[in-house]
Amino acid sequence: MAWTANNEHVLTSLVGDDDGEAFVAVAQTKQPSSVCLLSGLPPLSRLLEDAARQAKQAHTRELIRQASATSLDLPQSPVSEVASPKDGQRSRANSESSSVSSKTPAKLRKAQPARKPIQPYEIMRAIEKKDLQLLFEARDASFELLVGKQRSGDTPLLYSLRIGQSHRDISILLVGALSRFINQLDEGPIDRKTRDLLKAVRANLKLAINYSLAVNQTDLISSYLQCIVMSEGDHFLRDTANAVALALRAGKQGRPVAMARRAIQAFATAEFRSLSRTDMISDAEAYLGNSAADLVIMGLWNLVLDHYKAGEALPYYQFSRDDRLFKTFADRIEAAKRDAHYRNKATKLLKSQIEVLLTVMAPRTRNFREKVEQLQEALDGAP
């Protein structure tokens, strides 16, 4: 010990007697000093550099966590944009640009060039460098660049996965952008361009499921199934709704709710089989319940249209998107009840089935699984 070495001459100068009652000082001899130096602190510039780096890493982790958690929150519609440039959380460069532009005269601001469109190679470079600002900009303005294949043949998500575990947070961020795109699709018919984007999103979600990227796997699976239905499910919805309508016409003997549940479960199982992940069917319980209820709604509305000539088919793009289809159905039923032809021609069975559905589906305190089970008990006569 340094202290012992430096004070050794003091200790040796003290001599105690045998009984320990008295000490006699002996002559001291000069001892050479033993210098003990402490480790010096790193320079201030290095401390500041380390602090800035750690703060940036912490900020990046928080942005990714918030973006991933919010983007995969399906019940919210539309999903709020987290850490998005639209919410005023742009990067330091954009903040400085806004500050400068506010102090610049209008004539000079007009002369400043606009931001060039993002190029595909910039996406890959942003993934390598974990450039969140550019990835957020692409998500909002050039979403197709996040799902399409690049010259290398890889999608941005696959490229991020191939880099390795160090970029898993970026992979999760990209998956969040995929779910966000599905949740925020406009209320309206799906055009050809959007359908093509949905197919690309589907391929990326399939990759994400295989790599188990989602923090909440249930939400990821629901997004995957919703993407399939919205991009390629028109025939399935039309055919199944017609079959459920025939079962409803037969009353409890037709067991319409059980038919709807079997149909959507078979549809989902076939898709999971293509992933070699049939075990995931249990993770899609909420989505399957939502879908089964909507199939019954569509079947009932098909029967209503037999007597309500002014009515139109329910929009497929609202299928299994929380209670959107139910709200549309409830509004249109109120209009049908004011139609004299419908009031006179609709059967008592149909009217009673509609009232049962409105009663069961209206409360927001029960989840879809509970609602479907109660609906099945009322319309089928057995769980």
N, C-alpha and C positions, 0 to 999 in steps of 0.2 A: 504494500500500500504506500502511496506517495506521502501520506501524512506521517506514517511510521518512520519512513526513511528520513524525512526532513526534521523529525523531532527525536531521532535516536540518541543524540548526545544528551538530551534532557533526561531521558529515561535512564540512561547508564550513569548519570551523575547523581541519581538518587539511590542511596543504599539503605535498606531497613535493617534493624537489628533482629535478633532471632525471635523475640516475643512480639514484634510488630508494633511496639509502643512508641518508638522514636526513630527518626530518620536523620542521617548525618550527611551533609553535603560534602562531596569531595571536590577536588580541584577540577575545573572544567578545562577541557582541551578544545581548541577551535576545530570544528568539523567543516569539511568542504560542503558547500550547498549542493543540494540535489534538486534541480529545476524540474517542475511538473507542469506541462503545458496542456491546456484543454483544447479539444477539437474546435477549430474555428467554424463559424456559421458560413453557409454559402453566400455569395454576393446577393445584394438586394435585387438585381436584375433577374437572377435565376429564380428567386422566390416569387417575384411577380409573374414570371413566365409560367411557373408551375401552377400558381393560383388561377391564372387565366385559363390554362388548359383544363384544369379540373372543373372550373365553373362551366366551361363550354360543354364538357362531357356530361355534366349533370343536367344542364339545360337540354341537351339533345335527348338524353334518356327520358326526361319528363315530357318533352314534345311527342316523342314516339309513343309513350305510355298513354297519354291523353288521346292522341289521334287514333290509336288502335282500339282503345276502350270505347270511344264514342262512335267510330265507324262501324263497329260490330254490334252496336246496340240496336237491334232490329225493331223493338217496339216503338222507338221514336221515329216520327215521320213528319217532315224530313229530318235527317240527322243533322245536328248542329255542326258547323264547321269548326274544328278545333285546330289551333295553331295554324290557321289558314291566312294567307295574305289578305283575303277579303275581310278578315276580322281585325285587321290592323296589326297583326303579328308578323310582319315581313322582316326580312333579314336586316342587318345593320346597313347594308348597301342601299336597300330600298328606303329605309328610314332616313338615311342621309340625303338620298335623292329627293324625298318629299320635303325635307327641311330646306334644301337648297332651292327647290322650285317655288316654295312659298315666299322666298326672299328675292326671287328673280323677277324682273319686269315681264309683263305679259308678252311683249314683242320677242324677248329672248327665249322665253319658254316655248313659244311656237316653233322656234327654229331647232329645238332639240330633237334629235332623231328618236323615233319610237323603238320600243324593244323588239328585236328581231325574233321571228318565230323560233321556238326551241327545236333543235335538230336531234335526230335519233342518237348520234354519238354523244351528245351532251347528257342524255339520260344515263348511258352506261358510265360516263365519267362521274356523274353525280352520285351514282351508286357506289363506285369505288371510293370516292372521297367523302361519302356520307353528307352530301350537300342537300340538306333538308329544304332549303329555300327553293331550289330549282325543282325538286320533286313535288313540292306543294304547288308551284306554279304550273307544272305539267298536269297535275291532277285536276286543276281548275280550268285550264285553258286548252290543253292538248292531251286529253285523257287517252286517246288512241295510241299515243306513244308508250304508255305504261303497260299496254296489253299486247301490242303487236310484236311480231318477230323482227329482229334487227338483221343486219347483213350476215352476222355470224350464225344465224338460225336460232338464236336463243331469244326468249322474251326477257324483259328486265327482271322479272321474278326468278326465272331459272338462272339467269346470270348471277343474281345476288346469292342464290342458294349454292351455286358452284364455287363462289369465293370462299364460303365456309362459315363456321360458327361465329366468326368475328363480325359478320354482316347479317346475323339472324334478326337483329332489331330492324334493319332496313327491309328485310323480307316481310316481317310482320306489318310494317308500315305500308308496304305495297298491297298486302292482302286487305288491310283496312280501307284502302282507296277503292278496291274492287267492290266490297260490300257497300261502301258509301254510294258508289255509282248506281247500284241496284236500288237502294233505298230512296234515292232522290230522283228517280226517273219521273218525268212529267206525267200528270194525269191526262192521258190521251192515247189514241191508237199508236202502236209501235211501227215506225217507218223502217224501210229497208236498211238504212245506215245504222240505226239503233239495234236492229236485229243482228247485224253482223258484229257489232260491238259486244252484244250479249253472248254471242258464240265464242268470241275471244275471251271474254271474262270467264265463261264457263270452263274453258281449257285451263286458265290460270287457277281458278278455284279448285279444280280437280287436282292440280299439282300441289296446291296448298294443303288439301286434305291428306294427300299421301305423305306429306312431310310433317303433318300435325302442327301447323304453324299457328293456329288460332289460340288465343288465351281462353276463349270460350268456344269449344268445338261445336256445340249445339248451334250457335249463331252462324258459324261458317257453313255447316251442313244445310241449314235453312236457306242461306243465301244461294248455295249451289242448286238446290231444288227449285227455288224461285226463279233462278236464271234459266233453267231448263224449261220450265213451264212458260215463261214469258217469251222465250225465243222459238220454241218448237212445240208448245203444248196446245195449240188451238184445236187440233183434231181430237186429242185426248179429252179436252174439256167439253167439246161439243158432243162427242159420242157418249161420254159418261153422264153428262147432264140429261141427255135424252133417255138413257137407260134408267136413271134415278127417277125421272118423271113418270115412266111407265110403272115403276115400283110404287111410287106415291099414289098413282091412280088405283092400284090394287089394295090400298089401305095397309093395315098392319101385316097382312099376309105377304105383301111384297117386300117387307123389311127394307125400306129405302135407305135408312141411315147405315145399316150394316153393309149394304151394297156400296155406298159411297166410301166407307172406311176401307173396305177390301180393295176397292179400285185404286185409291190413292196410295195405299200401302204396297200394292203390287207394282205400281208405277215407280215408287221410290226404291223398292227392292231391286227392280231391274236396273236402275241407274247405279245403285251401290254395287251390284254384282259386276258391273263394268269396271269398278274400282277395286274389285276383289276385297270389298269391305262391307259385306252384308251385316256385320255386327253393329254397324252405325245406325241401323234402323231405329234403335231405342233412343238415340240422341236427337232424332228428328220428331219427337213426340208432339211438341208444340205446333210445329209446322203441319204435321199430318192432321191434327185436330182442327186447325184453322181451315185446311183444305177440305176436309170431310164436311164441315159445316157449310162452306161455300158451295160445294157440289149439291147439297140438299137445297140450298137457296136457289141455285140456278135451275134445278129440277122443278121446284114449285113455280118459279116464274115462267117456265115453259108452259105449264098448265094454265097459268093466268092468261098468257097470250092467246090461248084458244078462244077466250071470251072477251078479251080486251084488245080490240083491233088498233087502238091508237098507241099501244105500247111498243117498245123497242127492246131488243135483246140486251141483256146485261153485259157491260163491258168486260172482256176477258182480262184486260190489263189490271183490273182491280182484284183479281183472284188471289186469295190467300195473302192479302196485304192488310193484316189486322182486321178491323171491322169495316173497311171501306165498302166492300160489296154489300154487307148487311145494311149499311146506312142508305145506299142507293136503292136497295130493294124496299126498305121501309118507306122511303119517300114516294116511290112509284106505286106502292100498294095503296097509299093514301089517295093518290090520283085515280087509281083504278076503282076504288070504292065510290067515287063520285060519278062513275060511268054507269048509266042505266043498264046497258046491255050486259055488263059484267055482273052487276047486282042480281039480275034476273036469271042469268044462265049458269053462273058458277055454282058448282055442287056444294052441298053442306060439308061434305068430306074435305074438299079443297079449302073452304073458308076456315074450318076448324083446324086444319093442319097449319095454315098460315098464322092463325092466332097463337097456336102452340109455339111455333118458331119465334114469333115476335116476343112472346113472354120469356122464353128460355134464353134467347140471344141478347136481349136488351141489357141486362145487368152487367156492369163492368167489374164486379167484385169476384167473379169466377173466371178461371182460365178456360181455354178452349177445350181441353180434355174433359173437364167437368161438364161443360155445356153440351158437348157431343154425347156424353154418356146419358145426361138427362133427356136430351132430344131423342136418343135411341129408345129409351124407356117409354117415352110418350108416344112416338110415332110407330115404333116397331112392336111395342108391347113386351119387349124383353131386352135385357142388356146385351 
